[in-house]
Amino acid sequence: MLRPCRLLLPTLLVLTGGCATPDTMVQPPAYARTGQEPLPFERQNQAWRWLDVMQEAAARDVDAFGARPTVLSRQMMLWAVAMFDAWAAYDATAVGTCFGGALRRPPAERTLANKRIAVSYASYRALVGAFPAQAGFLRAEMRRLGFDPDEASTDVTTPQGIGNVVAAALLERRADDGANADGAMPGGDGTPYGDYTGYQPVNPVDRIVDPDRWQPIEFTRSDGTKFTPGFLTPHWGRVRPFALRSADQFRAEPPPTTKTADAELRAQTARVLELNASLTEADKALVEFMRDGPRSTGQSGHWLRFAQDVSRRDGNDLDRDVKLYFAVAVAAFDAFIACWETKRHYDTSRPWTLVRHYYRGQRVRGWAGPAGGTVELPAEQWHPYSPYVFVTPPFPGYTSGHATVSGACAKILELFTGSDHYGTQEVRRCCSLTEEQPGGMATLDLPTFSATAELAARSRAMGGYHIPIDNDVGLRIGRELAIWSWPRYQQWFDGTAVPAP
């Protein structure tokens, strides 16, 4: 569980400004979600609106710093938990993760207007802390939504003060959670979110020393220059989880290796080759959809968008959406920690390495490259269905992050709504993210949450990023993690949770 915040109820300050404008005076955002028709602005509750803002801030951060799914999960968790804690002060039963029920306001103040103000200030402050490079964008969005970004009250008898106080407390608590967000951890090089554990790969980029261990891959930018990313956040298994007892609580069983189960591993590699060489247009659309999600905001961002679909479908109000986004975001955050602990522990290779190991000197059938189609080529030239600038995610394969997080978030959505039914579709133009000539339109059916998670998992083998067992085990672990965590989330909702002393 999260460590408690120091309960320092600050000196009351004079409140100035910060009132929300009527909806008729608020302008819709200039950005819009792709893939689904946007919900009319006037029908969006304040949690929905801030999820849109958060996703755009995350997408801009990806543009600036690259896709960092672990980091994104923490940034999104900070937003969702801060929003929940501010909202809880105006709920009759829920308790905040920092202050418990100490900030609860009397019944007469538990109005929709006060909730909207509180969650807006909490969202804004948490997002500026989580995405400091996007402070200018967030400031403009705060004004667009009708709030004063300079309102710094810490008067906890006001919704502005509650929002500011809970966000500051959460950011303070999480400052030393092991993520190294400020780059100050001993052993690091000062880079925010940089490794401080001294991880070094066994395999160099140009040869295979041990086929069972992770190998860095050389990527090619659009201008032809090369770069080789290292293991992304190899320290993430040391990040303090939200609900889990420890990062290794759901460590997966050992995977097959060339030393322990060579025939199985060879068969797994052959299956990837088979899938990758026979992709239909619809398959390619699925791979791209699950790979990129909403502007590469990671699995956390992807499943929060799915949660937003549920909100639209079910007509959720602010109260229900705050709890829904909280549950999905913290489940994704914990799932990433558990997954990365497993990745670091086993440090396994990916199909890129395994194909070159098992088929060295042979010819295989595979994707022909950006021009499209498949060809027979030397195994040493085999390439996943992915742009040259992002060949394969830069971290070990076992277990799959996509599968683990998708399994966890899908199960949380099922438990939260009381049904596995999802019932939506994603319509996409295939190949648009990977090949020079986009293909036709493809409709991806997402009938249930569990089926959507299974599609996410399967897409990783189809694309050539994972052998199937990476996905199968990750999916199972994610579901087990969610089932174990769900009662703990409910305790925050029903008021029985107690922040640790």
VOGU-3710 file (C-alpha; in Angstrom, 3 decimals, decimal comma):
1> mlrpcrlllp> 0,000/0,000/0,000  1,018/3,609/-0,370  2,811/5,108/2,576  0,769/7,700/4,488  1,207/11,380/3,853  2,017/13,609/6,776  -1,313/15,028/7,852  -0,350/18,660/7,793  -3,573/20,573/7,415  -2,145/23,937/6,361
11> tllvltggca> -2,899/27,392/7,597  -6,088/28,668/6,011  -5,441/31,030/3,147  -7,676/33,610/1,581  -9,342/32,126/-1,491  -9,209/34,138/-4,695  -10,788/33,253/-8,012  -10,665/29,701/-9,353  -14,366/29,378/-10,074  -15,499/27,133/-12,878
21> tpdtmvqppa> -17,200/28,786/-15,795  -20,515/27,447/-17,088  -20,217/24,689/-19,674  -21,501/27,043/-22,347  -18,352/29,151/-21,876  -15,922/26,237/-22,065  -14,428/25,403/-25,439  -13,860/21,794/-26,510  -10,200/20,800/-26,913  -8,434/21,271/-30,222
31> yartgqeplp> -7,188/17,672/-30,065  -9,522/14,715/-30,451  -9,427/10,986/-29,974  -9,063/8,845/-33,063  -10,883/5,583/-33,664  -14,079/6,458/-31,804  -16,566/9,263/-32,214  -15,934/11,775/-29,414  -18,574/12,192/-26,738  -20,166/15,638/-27,108
41> ferqnqawrw> -18,379/18,020/-24,770  -21,503/18,990/-22,904  -22,089/15,339/-21,968  -18,586/14,803/-20,582  -18,141/14,745/-16,835  -15,072/16,383/-15,325  -13,155/13,111/-14,921  -13,680/12,336/-18,606  -12,436/15,799/-19,574  -9,313/15,455/-17,469
51> ldvmqeaaar> -8,616/12,002/-18,870  -8,574/13,626/-22,316  -6,173/16,285/-21,073  -3,961/13,691/-19,409  -3,812/11,558/-22,552  -2,788/14,536/-24,650  -0,091/15,486/-22,140  1,136/11,881/-22,247  1,182/11,837/-26,048  3,194/15,051/-26,099
61> dvdafgarpt> 5,604/13,551/-23,590  6,038/10,553/-25,891  6,786/12,924/-28,769  9,429/14,608/-26,624  11,020/11,647/-24,816  9,960/8,520/-26,685  7,575/5,754/-25,673  8,215/4,790/-22,042  5,295/2,576/-21,005  6,501/2,041/-17,443
71> vlsrqmmlwa> 6,979/5,751/-16,888  3,620/6,517/-18,469  1,915/4,094/-16,084  3,299/5,992/-13,110  2,375/9,377/-14,539  -1,187/8,225/-15,211  -1,466/6,612/-11,784  -0,476/9,895/-10,124  -3,258/11,693/-11,966  -5,924/9,078/-11,230
81> vamfdawaay> -5,058/8,741/-7,534  -4,881/12,493/-6,959  -8,255/12,937/-8,627  -9,715/10,119/-6,527  -8,351/11,544/-3,275  -9,823/14,981/-3,999  -13,176/13,500/-4,959  -13,249/11,284/-1,835  -13,399/14,391/0,368  -16,864/15,051/-1,081
91> datavgtcfg> -18,145/11,469/-0,955  -20,103/10,017/1,954  -18,031/6,841/2,319  -14,839/6,765/0,209  -11,521/7,588/1,849  -8,439/9,077/0,263  -5,185/7,183/-0,045  -3,187/9,921/1,702  -5,442/11,435/4,336  -8,088/8,754/4,773
101> galrrppaer> -11,340/10,451/5,748  -9,707/13,419/7,485  -10,582/15,822/4,660  -14,230/14,777/4,322  -16,556/17,731/3,908  -20,008/17,979/5,469  -23,068/16,779/3,502  -24,146/20,265/2,460  -20,846/20,747/0,605  -20,910/17,452/-1,286
111> tlankriavs> -22,151/19,033/-4,468  -21,280/18,273/-8,062  -19,852/21,789/-8,415  -17,431/21,264/-5,529  -16,401/17,843/-6,801  -15,670/19,279/-10,225  -13,482/22,008/-8,756  -11,625/19,635/-6,426  -10,851/17,026/-9,085  -9,764/19,752/-11,508
121> yasyralvga> -7,216/21,258/-9,129  -5,976/17,820/-8,092  -5,701/16,768/-11,726  -3,881/19,916/-12,752  -1,370/19,855/-9,911  -0,691/16,127/-10,263  -0,259/16,362/-14,020  2,153/19,289/-13,796  4,161/17,224/-11,321  4,014/14,113/-13,496
131> fpaqagflra> 4,575/15,881/-16,836  6,728/18,929/-16,029  7,679/19,379/-19,684  3,985/19,834/-20,510  3,341/22,549/-17,908  2,522/25,164/-20,529  -0,018/22,949/-22,258  -1,580/21,961/-18,928  -1,815/25,562/-17,814  -3,672/26,463/-20,987
141> emrrlgfdpd> -6,013/23,513/-20,535  -6,764/24,528/-16,961  -7,820/27,936/-18,216  -9,794/26,426/-21,081  -11,763/24,366/-18,590  -12,580/27,508/-16,631  -10,142/27,372/-13,712  -7,337/29,612/-12,517  -4,009/27,744/-12,686  -2,469/30,279/-10,297
151> eastdvttpq> -4,950/29,495/-7,522  -2,610/27,998/-4,920  -4,902/27,891/-1,888  -4,244/25,166/0,671  -7,462/25,896/2,554  -8,932/22,427/2,936  -12,381/23,824/3,626  -12,513/24,708/-0,073  -12,455/22,409/-3,110  -9,544/24,341/-4,614
161> gignvvaaal> -7,533/23,838/-1,454  -8,388/20,153/-1,217  -7,323/19,556/-4,809  -4,035/21,379/-4,307  -3,265/19,694/-0,980  -3,953/16,097/-1,999  -1,947/16,417/-5,214  1,031/17,912/-3,369  0,860/15,196/-0,715  0,735/12,403/-3,274
171> lerraddgan> 3,636/13,831/-5,272  5,691/14,156/-2,079  4,941/10,583/-1,080  5,868/9,224/-4,477  9,062/11,256/-4,805  11,114/8,415/-3,315  9,175/5,405/-4,614  12,106/3,934/-6,539  11,111/5,237/-9,971  13,979/7,767/-9,916
181> adgampggdg> 11,713/10,386/-11,432  14,149/13,188/-10,592  17,250/11,212/-11,560  18,781/11,671/-8,105  19,037/8,020/-7,025  22,582/6,920/-6,086  24,068/4,832/-8,870  22,312/6,718/-11,656  23,648/9,305/-14,060  21,193/12,053/-13,167
191> tpygdytgyq> 18,734/11,244/-15,965  15,095/11,371/-14,822  13,754/7,825/-14,614  17,232/6,517/-15,441  18,606/3,191/-14,268  20,555/3,173/-11,020  21,078/-0,595/-10,743  23,964/-0,978/-13,177  22,228/-3,326/-15,616  24,421/-4,475/-18,522
201> pvnpvdrivd> 23,205/-6,802/-21,310  24,939/-10,135/-21,781  24,645/-9,943/-25,572  26,144/-7,133/-27,632  24,140/-5,731/-30,510  26,160/-7,529/-33,191  26,402/-11,121/-31,924  24,680/-13,682/-29,735  26,665/-14,734/-26,687  23,724/-16,387/-24,924
211> pdrwqpieft> 20,482/-16,976/-26,903  18,496/-17,117/-23,668  19,350/-13,548/-22,680  18,152/-10,179/-23,905  19,944/-8,521/-26,818  19,872/-4,809/-27,708  18,800/-4,041/-31,290  20,001/-1,306/-33,613  17,195/0,997/-34,787  17,236/3,270/-37,852
221> rsdgtkftpg> 15,796/6,781/-37,903  14,018/8,209/-40,936  17,179/10,147/-41,844  19,205/6,921/-41,941  21,117/7,437/-38,702  21,381/4,526/-36,294  20,864/4,224/-32,551  20,667/1,355/-30,074  18,409/1,867/-27,060  19,240/0,090/-23,833
231> fltphwgrvr> 16,906/-1,768/-21,486  14,121/0,713/-20,674  13,866/1,269/-16,899  15,534/-1,975/-15,756  15,073/-0,747/-12,186  11,262/-0,758/-12,414  10,947/-3,874/-10,282  12,190/-1,722/-7,402  9,351/0,781/-7,715  6,973/0,688/-4,751
241> pfalrsadqf> 3,637/-0,802/-5,886  0,244/0,610/-4,985  -1,593/-2,479/-3,726  0,843/-5,363/-4,119  2,781/-6,581/-1,106  5,967/-6,627/-3,179  7,104/-6,370/-6,777  7,876/-10,098/-6,933  4,519/-11,186/-5,508  3,387/-12,288/-8,964
251> raepppttkt> 6,717/-13,284/-10,453  6,050/-15,778/-13,255  7,452/-19,289/-13,309  10,695/-19,812/-15,277  10,312/-19,684/-19,077  11,659/-22,332/-21,489  15,280/-21,839/-22,450  17,714/-23,511/-24,815  19,101/-25,306/-21,775  15,873/-26,399/-20,077
261> adaelraqta> 13,332/-26,874/-22,896  15,044/-26,369/-26,233  12,406/-28,174/-28,324  9,616/-26,066/-26,821  11,509/-22,842/-27,370  12,308/-23,823/-30,959  8,609/-24,548/-31,577  7,662/-21,197/-30,047  10,078/-19,437/-32,396  8,740/-21,336/-35,403
271> rvlelnaslt> 5,223/-20,252/-34,470  6,274/-16,597/-34,508  7,757/-17,027/-37,976  4,552/-18,665/-39,169  2,316/-15,937/-37,767  4,528/-13,107/-38,963  4,759/-14,433/-42,520  1,005/-14,870/-42,962  -0,424/-11,577/-41,714  -3,649/-10,475/-43,371
281> eadkalvefm> -4,614/-6,826/-43,623  -6,868/-7,259/-40,607  -3,996/-8,886/-38,703  -1,760/-5,933/-39,516  -4,441/-3,511/-38,358  -4,658/-5,411/-35,060  -0,895/-5,408/-34,580  -0,726/-1,669/-35,232  -3,704/-0,871/-33,011  -2,349/-2,813/-30,048
291> rdgprstgqs> 1,211/-1,611/-30,667  0,472/2,084/-30,866  -2,812/2,550/-29,057  -3,810/6,204/-28,681  -0,639/7,940/-29,883  1,749/5,521/-28,164  0,594/6,348/-24,642  1,238/2,757/-23,618  -1,043/0,097/-22,277  -2,089/2,336/-19,389
301> ghwlrfaqdv> -3,321/4,940/-21,840  -4,909/2,333/-24,075  -6,934/0,701/-21,312  -7,988/4,042/-19,858  -9,417/4,791/-23,308  -11,270/1,478/-23,157  -12,555/2,542/-19,728  -13,749/5,766/-21,314  -15,673/3,689/-23,846  -17,349/1,932/-20,923
311> srrdgndldr> -18,216/5,289/-19,398  -19,882/6,375/-22,622  -21,700/3,060/-22,965  -22,991/3,033/-19,393  -23,639/6,752/-19,022  -21,266/7,100/-16,092  -21,390/10,188/-13,926  -18,400/11,872/-12,301  -18,525/9,686/-9,182  -18,407/6,432/-11,095
321> dvklyfavav> -15,770/7,588/-13,566  -13,393/8,747/-10,837  -13,493/5,272/-9,285  -13,273/3,511/-12,653  -10,206/5,418/-13,830  -8,585/5,009/-10,418  -8,980/1,229/-10,525  -7,742/0,848/-14,095  -4,775/3,198/-13,683  -3,479/1,671/-10,460
331> aafdafiacw> -3,943/-1,868/-11,800  -1,863/-0,983/-14,854  0,789/0,635/-12,663  1,129/-2,421/-10,421  1,030/-4,779/-13,409  3,964/-2,969/-15,002  5,972/-3,258/-11,790  5,247/-6,969/-11,493  5,992/-7,546/-15,177  9,287/-5,631/-15,095
341> etkrhydtsr> 10,402/-7,499/-11,984  9,912/-10,719/-13,955  11,624/-9,294/-17,043  14,689/-8,250/-15,059  14,806/-11,522/-13,105  14,869/-13,788/-16,189  16,352/-11,312/-18,733  15,076/-13,351/-21,686  15,603/-12,907/-25,395  13,011/-12,005/-27,993
351> pwtlvrhyyr> 12,188/-13,467/-31,426  14,745/-11,146/-33,044  17,490/-13,096/-31,280  15,834/-16,515/-31,302  15,218/-16,507/-35,074  18,861/-15,683/-35,663  19,928/-18,396/-33,227  17,749/-21,256/-34,454  17,833/-20,442/-38,175  21,383/-19,161/-38,545
361> gqrvrgwagp> 22,580/-19,641/-42,124  19,075/-20,602/-43,306  16,408/-18,761/-45,262  13,032/-18,001/-43,748  9,879/-16,325/-44,946  9,067/-12,970/-43,420  7,881/-9,415/-43,832  9,521/-7,712/-46,808  9,782/-4,296/-45,173  8,045/-0,931/-45,662
371> aggtvelpae> 7,163/-1,762/-49,277  4,910/-4,508/-47,947  4,435/-8,175/-48,690  6,500/-11,174/-47,643  9,696/-12,607/-49,088  12,177/-15,363/-48,477  15,259/-13,915/-46,827  18,248/-14,911/-44,691  17,291/-15,478/-41,065  19,836/-12,830/-40,107
381> qwhpyspyvf> 17,675/-10,274/-41,967  14,324/-11,318/-40,516  12,409/-8,333/-39,130  9,272/-8,010/-36,983  6,275/-6,226/-38,469  7,404/-2,899/-37,106  8,980/0,337/-38,360  12,760/0,368/-38,560  12,787/3,183/-36,022  11,201/0,879/-33,408
391> vtppfpgyts> 12,094/-2,690/-34,295  11,155/-4,331/-31,003  10,506/-2,824/-27,552  13,893/-2,375/-25,823  13,603/-4,731/-22,876  13,467/-8,508/-22,272  10,596/-10,586/-23,567  9,282/-12,667/-20,672  6,647/-11,758/-19,720  4,876/-9,459/-22,182
401> ghatvsgaca> 3,964/-6,043/-20,806  1,089/-5,743/-23,259  -0,323/-9,069/-22,114  0,226/-8,549/-18,388  -1,289/-5,078/-18,272  -4,113/-6,009/-20,642  -4,973/-9,053/-18,543  -5,032/-6,944/-15,391  -7,030/-4,017/-16,774  -9,535/-6,234/-18,608
411> kilelftgsd> -10,240/-8,136/-15,415  -10,632/-4,892/-13,451  -13,155/-3,625/-16,003  -15,056/-6,889/-15,727  -15,062/-6,766/-11,916  -15,977/-3,075/-11,824  -18,900/-3,347/-14,254  -20,048/-6,812/-13,159  -19,802/-8,199/-16,688  -17,184/-9,173/-19,245
421> hygtqevrrc> -19,227/-7,490/-21,985  -17,449/-4,689/-23,839  -19,230/-4,545/-27,186  -17,319/-2,073/-29,298  -15,376/-1,971/-32,542  -12,263/-0,225/-33,740  -12,181/0,790/-37,408  -8,693/1,397/-38,765  -6,813/1,681/-42,000  -4,305/-1,135/-41,975
431> cslteeqpgg> -0,562/-0,735/-42,494  -0,677/3,043/-42,036  1,904/3,011/-39,238  4,282/0,478/-40,767  4,184/0,398/-44,569  4,622/2,997/-47,277  1,242/2,313/-48,866  -1,681/2,022/-46,418  -4,109/-0,789/-47,078  -7,845/-1,057/-46,738
441> matldlptfs> -10,086/-0,412/-43,766  -10,367/-3,100/-41,117  -12,986/-3,482/-38,398  -11,681/-4,994/-35,185  -14,388/-6,520/-33,019  -13,899/-6,122/-29,271  -16,845/-8,094/-27,860  -15,580/-8,633/-24,310  -12,871/-7,260/-22,085  -11,216/-10,665/-21,856
451> ataelaarsr> -11,269/-11,131/-25,639  -9,747/-7,672/-26,089  -6,929/-8,577/-23,706  -6,394/-11,838/-25,590  -6,191/-9,921/-28,869  -3,639/-7,588/-27,332  -1,579/-10,569/-26,195  -1,852/-12,486/-29,484  -0,925/-9,411/-31,501  2,502/-9,401/-29,897
461> amggyhipid> 3,392/-12,801/-31,362  1,782/-11,873/-34,696  3,955/-8,786/-34,895  7,086/-10,771/-34,052  7,848/-9,072/-30,736  7,192/-12,016/-28,416  7,075/-15,777/-28,481  3,574/-17,000/-27,516  4,475/-18,079/-23,988  5,498/-14,509/-23,122
471> ndvglrigre> 1,940/-13,480/-23,865  0,097/-16,480/-22,434  1,810/-16,307/-19,065  1,625/-12,518/-18,946  -2,107/-12,599/-19,583  -2,635/-15,105/-16,760  -0,437/-13,204/-14,316  -2,239/-9,947/-15,076  -5,606/-11,518/-14,366  -4,386/-13,063/-11,132
481> laiwswpryq> -2,952/-9,729/-10,020  -6,236/-7,941/-10,710  -8,340/-10,505/-8,854  -6,047/-10,228/-5,839  -6,009/-6,405/-5,943  -9,704/-5,718/-6,555  -10,822/-6,105/-2,902  -8,140/-3,614/-1,896  -9,432/-1,025/-4,331  -12,931/-1,559/-3,018
491> qwfdgtavpa> -11,736/-0,730/0,482  -10,901/2,790/-0,663  -14,366/3,038/-2,211  -16,299/1,769/0,813  -14,244/3,608/3,403  -12,699/0,598/5,157  -9,144/1,228/3,940  -6,751/2,836/6,390  -3,582/4,565/5,167  -0,560/2,967/6,793
501> p> 0,755/4,851/9,865
//
